[in-house]
């Protein structure tokens, strides 16, 4: 092992899968946002989080050259991998890194905050989670109904119970009317039954290294295939997923329209 790699043993590593091929937006990871490639935004957020070494995992030499041009580290991985998670594990093997924890930061999440990545890292170290992820409060009835907005159902301690493209939890009846409860002094106090919180999932993950290897070794599960959500494979296999709450989500770049939306957000932030 080279001296440069020796520091990568133990701790946390951040791998950014940045595949060139995309059905809806080929080459999106090198599309310019605020004058910089999208993958550079992701890399800079990962470096700013200071949770560990960062590398970009790609299947295209053009992405390698772009990453190296701005001073990042990139590694080639096979084109035919099933998912970004598979690409993360392939990159670790190619790099010969042996971290204790791994953060999978998709290369199309340019507006992820360094604090969100630190939240993932803390969760992996403290909650006994096999997998950690992020959620934000789900706002608006319109987003609740959209299948491209993934909903998360959480226990009180942040453990994920389920993820779905459907509007879950589903309310069968209207919210209950206000009732009363007795205070310690015996006085009737108006109250409303507590409503379940609704969470929007942000598709960024952290793994214990052993959990990452276990996950990749599993075949796609029935629930995963039904919802097209790979995290359900982990839940079906009995792995624990815990979620950290962040104030808001950024914009995942899946289409040119998403890029335009992210550009507007960037310009708004830069406005005095």
C-alpha positions as CSV (number, residue, x, y, z in Angstrom):
1,X,0.0,0.0,0.0
2,X,1.4,3.4,-1.0
3,X,2.0,6.0,1.8
4,X,-0.7,8.2,0.3
5,X,-3.3,5.4,0.8
6,X,-2.2,4.4,4.3
7,X,-4.2,7.2,5.9
8,X,-7.4,5.8,4.3
9,X,-7.6,2.8,6.6
10,X,-10.3,3.2,9.3
11,X,-12.5,6.3,9.7
12,X,-14.9,7.5,7.0
13,X,-14.4,7.7,3.3
14,X,-16.7,9.6,0.8
15,X,-17.2,8.1,-2.6
16,X,-19.0,10.1,-5.3
17,X,-20.4,7.8,-8.0
18,X,-20.5,9.9,-11.2
19,X,-21.7,7.7,-14.1
20,X,-21.5,9.3,-17.5
21,X,-24.5,7.5,-19.0
22,X,-27.9,8.9,-17.9
23,X,-31.1,8.1,-19.8
24,X,-32.7,11.5,-19.3
25,X,-29.5,13.7,-19.1
26,X,-26.3,12.0,-20.5
27,X,-23.1,13.5,-19.2
28,X,-25.0,15.5,-16.5
29,X,-22.2,15.2,-14.0
30,X,-20.1,17.5,-16.2
31,X,-22.9,19.9,-16.9
32,X,-22.0,23.4,-15.7
33,X,-23.7,24.9,-12.7
34,X,-22.6,28.4,-11.7
35,X,-19.6,27.9,-14.0
36,X,-18.5,24.6,-12.4
37,X,-19.2,21.0,-13.3
38,X,-21.9,19.4,-11.1
39,X,-19.5,16.8,-9.9
40,X,-17.2,19.5,-8.6
41,X,-19.9,21.0,-6.4
42,X,-20.4,17.5,-4.9
43,X,-16.6,17.1,-4.4
44,X,-16.3,20.5,-2.7
45,X,-19.1,19.8,-0.3
46,X,-17.6,16.4,0.6
47,X,-14.1,18.0,1.2
48,X,-15.7,20.8,3.2
49,X,-17.5,18.3,5.5
50,X,-14.0,17.1,6.7
51,X,-15.3,13.6,7.5
52,X,-12.7,11.8,5.5
53,X,-10.9,11.3,2.2
54,X,-12.9,11.8,-1.0
55,X,-12.8,10.1,-4.4
56,X,-15.0,10.2,-7.5
57,X,-16.0,6.8,-9.0
58,X,-16.8,7.0,-12.7
59,X,-17.0,4.9,-15.8
60,X,-15.7,7.5,-18.2
61,X,-12.2,9.0,-18.8
62,X,-13.7,12.4,-19.5
63,X,-15.0,12.6,-16.0
64,X,-11.6,11.4,-14.6
65,X,-9.9,14.2,-16.5
66,X,-12.4,16.8,-15.3
67,X,-12.0,15.7,-11.7
68,X,-8.2,15.7,-11.8
69,X,-8.2,19.1,-13.5
70,X,-9.8,20.7,-10.4
71,X,-7.4,18.7,-8.1
72,X,-9.7,15.9,-7.1
73,X,-9.1,12.1,-7.1
74,X,-11.0,9.9,-9.5
75,X,-11.1,6.2,-10.1
76,X,-12.4,4.2,-13.1
77,X,-15.0,1.5,-12.4
78,X,-16.8,-0.8,-14.8
79,X,-19.6,0.6,-17.0
80,X,-22.0,-2.3,-16.4
81,X,-22.5,-1.9,-12.6
82,X,-26.1,-2.1,-11.5
83,X,-26.2,1.0,-9.2
84,X,-24.2,3.8,-7.7
85,X,-23.9,1.6,-4.5
86,X,-22.1,-1.1,-6.5
87,X,-19.9,1.6,-8.0
88,X,-18.9,2.8,-4.5
89,X,-17.8,-0.7,-3.4
90,X,-15.9,-1.2,-6.7
91,X,-14.1,2.1,-6.2
92,X,-13.1,1.2,-2.6
93,X,-11.6,-2.1,-3.9
94,X,-9.8,-0.3,-6.7
95,X,-8.4,2.3,-4.4
96,X,-7.5,-0.3,-1.7
97,X,-9.2,1.8,0.9
98,X,-10.4,0.1,4.0
99,X,-12.6,2.7,5.9
100,X,-14.9,1.8,8.8
101,X,-17.7,3.9,7.4
102,X,-18.5,4.9,3.8
103,X,-20.7,7.8,2.6
104,X,-22.2,7.4,-0.9
105,X,-22.7,10.9,-2.2
106,X,-24.4,10.8,-5.6
107,X,-22.6,12.9,-8.2
108,X,-25.9,14.7,-9.2
109,X,-26.5,16.3,-5.7
110,X,-24.6,19.5,-6.2
111,X,-26.4,21.5,-3.4
112,X,-25.8,19.0,-0.6
113,X,-24.6,20.8,2.5
114,X,-21.4,19.7,4.3
115,X,-23.4,19.7,7.6
116,X,-25.7,17.1,6.1
117,X,-22.8,14.8,5.4
118,X,-21.5,15.4,8.9
119,X,-25.0,14.4,10.2
120,X,-24.7,11.1,8.3
121,X,-21.3,10.4,9.7
122,X,-22.4,11.1,13.3
123,X,-25.5,8.9,12.9
124,X,-23.4,5.9,11.7
125,X,-21.1,6.3,14.7
126,X,-23.8,6.7,17.4
127,X,-27.0,5.0,16.4
128,X,-25.9,1.5,15.7
129,X,-27.2,1.9,12.2
130,X,-26.2,-0.4,9.3
131,X,-27.2,2.4,7.0
132,X,-27.8,6.1,7.5
133,X,-29.6,8.5,5.3
134,X,-31.2,12.0,5.3
135,X,-34.8,13.2,5.4
136,X,-36.4,16.6,5.4
137,X,-40.0,17.7,6.4
138,X,-42.4,17.0,3.5
139,X,-44.1,20.2,2.6
140,X,-47.2,20.6,0.4
141,X,-50.0,18.3,-0.7
142,X,-48.6,18.3,-4.2
143,X,-45.3,16.8,-3.3
144,X,-47.1,14.2,-1.2
145,X,-48.8,12.9,-4.3
146,X,-45.8,12.9,-6.6
147,X,-44.2,9.4,-7.2
148,X,-40.8,11.0,-7.9
149,X,-40.8,12.4,-4.3
150,X,-39.9,9.5,-2.1
151,X,-41.6,9.4,1.3
152,X,-40.1,8.0,4.5
153,X,-41.9,6.6,7.5
154,X,-39.8,6.9,10.7
155,X,-40.0,5.6,14.2
156,X,-39.6,8.1,17.1
157,X,-35.9,7.3,17.4
158,X,-35.3,8.0,13.6
159,X,-35.3,4.3,12.5
160,X,-36.7,4.0,9.1
161,X,-39.8,1.8,8.9
162,X,-40.5,2.1,5.2
163,X,-39.9,4.2,2.1
164,X,-42.5,4.6,-0.7
165,X,-43.4,6.6,-3.8
166,X,-47.0,6.5,-2.6
167,X,-48.4,9.1,-0.1
168,X,-47.5,7.3,3.2
169,X,-48.6,7.2,5.9
170,X,-52.0,7.1,4.3
171,X,-54.8,8.8,6.3
172,X,-58.0,6.8,6.0
173,X,-60.1,9.2,7.9
174,X,-60.0,13.0,8.3
175,X,-57.9,14.3,11.2
176,X,-59.7,14.0,14.6
177,X,-61.6,17.0,16.0
178,X,-60.1,18.7,19.0
179,X,-60.9,16.9,22.2
180,X,-60.0,17.4,25.8
181,X,-57.5,16.0,28.3
182,X,-57.2,16.4,32.0
183,X,-54.3,18.4,33.3
184,X,-52.5,17.3,36.6
185,X,-54.9,19.6,38.5
186,X,-57.9,18.0,37.0
187,X,-58.8,20.8,34.6
188,X,-60.0,20.0,31.1
189,X,-57.5,21.2,28.5
190,X,-58.3,21.3,24.7
191,X,-56.1,19.1,22.7
192,X,-55.7,17.5,19.3
193,X,-54.3,14.0,18.7
194,X,-50.7,14.1,17.5
195,X,-50.5,13.7,13.7
196,X,-47.8,11.5,12.2
197,X,-44.9,13.5,10.7
198,X,-44.4,13.3,7.0
199,X,-40.8,13.1,5.7
200,X,-39.3,13.4,2.3
201,X,-36.3,11.2,1.6
202,X,-33.0,12.6,0.3
203,X,-31.2,9.8,-1.5
204,X,-27.7,10.1,0.1
205,X,-26.5,7.2,2.2
206,X,-23.8,6.2,4.7
207,X,-22.9,2.6,5.4
208,X,-20.9,0.6,7.9
209,X,-18.3,-1.0,5.6
210,X,-19.5,-4.5,6.4
211,X,-23.1,-3.4,5.7
212,X,-22.1,-2.0,2.3
213,X,-20.6,-5.3,1.4
214,X,-23.6,-7.2,2.6
215,X,-26.0,-4.9,0.7
216,X,-24.2,-5.3,-2.6
217,X,-24.1,-9.1,-2.2
218,X,-27.9,-9.3,-2.0
219,X,-30.1,-9.7,-5.0
220,X,-32.8,-7.1,-5.7
221,X,-35.7,-7.7,-3.4
222,X,-39.5,-7.9,-4.2
223,X,-40.3,-4.5,-2.5
224,X,-37.3,-2.9,-4.1
225,X,-38.4,-4.0,-7.6
226,X,-42.0,-2.9,-6.9
227,X,-41.1,0.6,-5.8
228,X,-37.8,0.9,-7.6
229,X,-36.1,2.0,-4.3
230,X,-32.9,0.1,-3.5
231,X,-33.0,1.0,0.2
232,X,-36.0,-1.4,0.6
233,X,-33.5,-4.2,-0.2
234,X,-31.8,-3.4,3.1
235,X,-35.0,-3.2,5.1
236,X,-36.3,-6.5,3.7
237,X,-33.0,-8.2,4.7
238,X,-33.4,-6.9,8.3
239,X,-30.7,-4.2,8.1
240,X,-31.4,-1.1,10.2
241,X,-31.6,2.3,8.5
242,X,-31.6,5.5,10.6
243,X,-32.4,9.0,9.2
244,X,-31.0,12.4,10.2
245,X,-33.3,15.4,9.7
246,X,-32.0,18.3,7.7
247,X,-33.9,21.6,7.2
248,X,-34.3,21.4,3.4
249,X,-33.2,19.4,0.4
250,X,-31.2,20.6,-2.5
251,X,-32.0,19.8,-6.2
252,X,-31.0,16.4,-7.6
253,X,-30.0,16.9,-11.2
254,X,-32.0,14.4,-13.2
255,X,-33.0,16.6,-16.2
256,X,-32.0,19.8,-17.8
257,X,-35.0,21.4,-16.1
258,X,-33.5,20.4,-12.7
259,X,-30.2,22.1,-13.7
260,X,-32.1,25.3,-14.6
261,X,-33.8,25.2,-11.2
262,X,-30.5,24.7,-9.4
263,X,-29.0,27.6,-11.4
264,X,-31.7,29.9,-10.2
265,X,-31.0,28.8,-6.6
266,X,-27.3,29.5,-7.0
267,X,-28.0,32.9,-8.5
268,X,-30.4,33.7,-5.7
269,X,-27.8,32.8,-3.1
270,X,-25.2,35.0,-4.8
271,X,-27.6,38.0,-5.0
272,X,-26.9,40.7,-2.4
